[in-house]
Amino acid sequence: MDTFSKTKRSEIMAKVSGKNTKPEILVRKYLFSNGFRYRKNVNDLPGKPDIVLPKYKTVIFTVVFGTDMPREQRN
């Protein structure tokens, strides 16, 4: 059972960023500095991967856990 009202839950979820999260930026910086070229946030692939390495036919999904969220957005 949710402890927030429907409108409050909607406000909280609207603040959750789906692109350019800190872990994603760190991975992209690492890849680029090591000579990997990539596409980011590709919508035409299943699952909408965060990073795609077309040359290697590889996708990377970055995950942000609740501990990375501001305290007021946690349950």
The 8 nearest C-alpha neighbors of each residue, nearest first, counted from 0:
[[1, 2, 3, 4, 74, 5, 8, 7],
 [0, 2, 3, 4, 8, 5, 74, 7],
 [1, 3, 0, 4, 74, 8, 5, 7],
 [4, 2, 1, 8, 7, 5, 6, 74],
 [3, 5, 7, 6, 8, 2, 1, 9],
 [4, 6, 8, 7, 9, 3, 1, 10],
 [5, 7, 9, 8, 4, 10, 3, 11],
 [8, 6, 10, 4, 9, 5, 3, 11],
 [9, 7, 11, 5, 10, 6, 3, 4],
 [8, 10, 6, 12, 7, 11, 13, 5],
 [11, 9, 7, 13, 8, 12, 6, 14],
 [12, 10, 8, 13, 14, 9, 72, 7],
 [11, 13, 9, 15, 14, 10, 8, 72],
 [14, 12, 10, 11, 15, 9, 16, 8],
 [15, 13, 12, 11, 16, 10, 72, 9],
 [16, 14, 12, 13, 17, 11, 68, 72],
 [17, 15, 18, 14, 20, 19, 13, 12],
 [16, 18, 15, 20, 19, 49, 63, 40],
 [19, 17, 20, 16, 40, 49, 23, 39],
 [20, 18, 23, 24, 21, 17, 16, 22],
 [19, 21, 23, 18, 22, 24, 16, 17],
 [20, 22, 24, 23, 25, 19, 63, 26],
 [23, 21, 25, 24, 20, 26, 61, 63],
 [24, 22, 26, 20, 21, 25, 61, 19],
 [23, 25, 27, 21, 26, 22, 19, 28],
 [26, 24, 22, 28, 23, 27, 29, 21],
 [25, 27, 29, 23, 24, 28, 30, 22],
 [26, 28, 24, 30, 29, 25, 31, 23],
 [29, 27, 25, 31, 26, 30, 32, 24],
 [28, 30, 26, 32, 27, 31, 25, 33],
 [29, 31, 27, 35, 33, 28, 32, 26],
 [30, 32, 35, 34, 28, 33, 29, 27],
 [33, 31, 29, 34, 30, 28, 35, 27],
 [34, 32, 30, 31, 35, 29, 28, 36],
 [33, 35, 31, 32, 36, 30, 29, 37],
 [36, 34, 30, 31, 33, 37, 32, 52],
 [37, 35, 31, 34, 52, 38, 30, 54],
 [36, 38, 52, 51, 50, 35, 39, 53],
 [39, 37, 51, 50, 52, 41, 40, 36],
 [38, 40, 50, 49, 41, 51, 37, 48],
 [41, 39, 49, 48, 50, 42, 47, 38],
 [42, 40, 47, 39, 43, 48, 44, 49],
 [43, 41, 47, 44, 40, 48, 45, 46],
 [42, 44, 41, 45, 47, 46, 48, 40],
 [45, 43, 47, 42, 46, 41, 48, 51],
 [46, 44, 47, 43, 48, 42, 41, 58],
 [45, 47, 48, 44, 42, 43, 60, 41],
 [48, 46, 42, 44, 45, 41, 40, 49],
 [49, 47, 60, 50, 46, 40, 41, 59],
 [48, 50, 40, 60, 39, 59, 61, 47],
 [49, 51, 39, 59, 48, 58, 38, 40],
 [52, 50, 58, 38, 37, 53, 57, 39],
 [51, 53, 37, 57, 55, 54, 56, 58],
 [54, 52, 56, 55, 51, 57, 37, 38],
 [55, 53, 52, 56, 57, 36, 37, 51],
 [54, 56, 57, 53, 52, 51, 58, 35],
 [57, 55, 53, 54, 52, 58, 51, 37],
 [56, 58, 52, 55, 51, 53, 59, 54],
 [57, 59, 51, 50, 52, 48, 60, 56],
 [60, 58, 50, 49, 48, 51, 61, 57],
 [59, 61, 49, 48, 62, 50, 58, 23],
 [62, 60, 23, 59, 49, 22, 63, 48],
 [61, 63, 64, 60, 22, 23, 20, 49],
 [64, 62, 67, 65, 61, 22, 20, 66],
 [63, 65, 66, 67, 62, 68, 61, 73],
 [66, 64, 68, 67, 73, 63, 69, 72],
 [65, 67, 68, 64, 69, 73, 63, 70],
 [68, 66, 65, 64, 63, 69, 70, 21],
 [67, 69, 65, 66, 70, 72, 73, 64],
 [70, 68, 71, 72, 67, 73, 66, 65],
 [69, 71, 73, 72, 68, 66, 74, 67],
 [70, 72, 69, 73, 74, 68, 11, 65],
 [73, 71, 70, 69, 11, 68, 74, 12],
 [72, 74, 70, 71, 65, 68, 69, 66],
 [73, 72, 2, 71, 70, 65, 1, 3]]
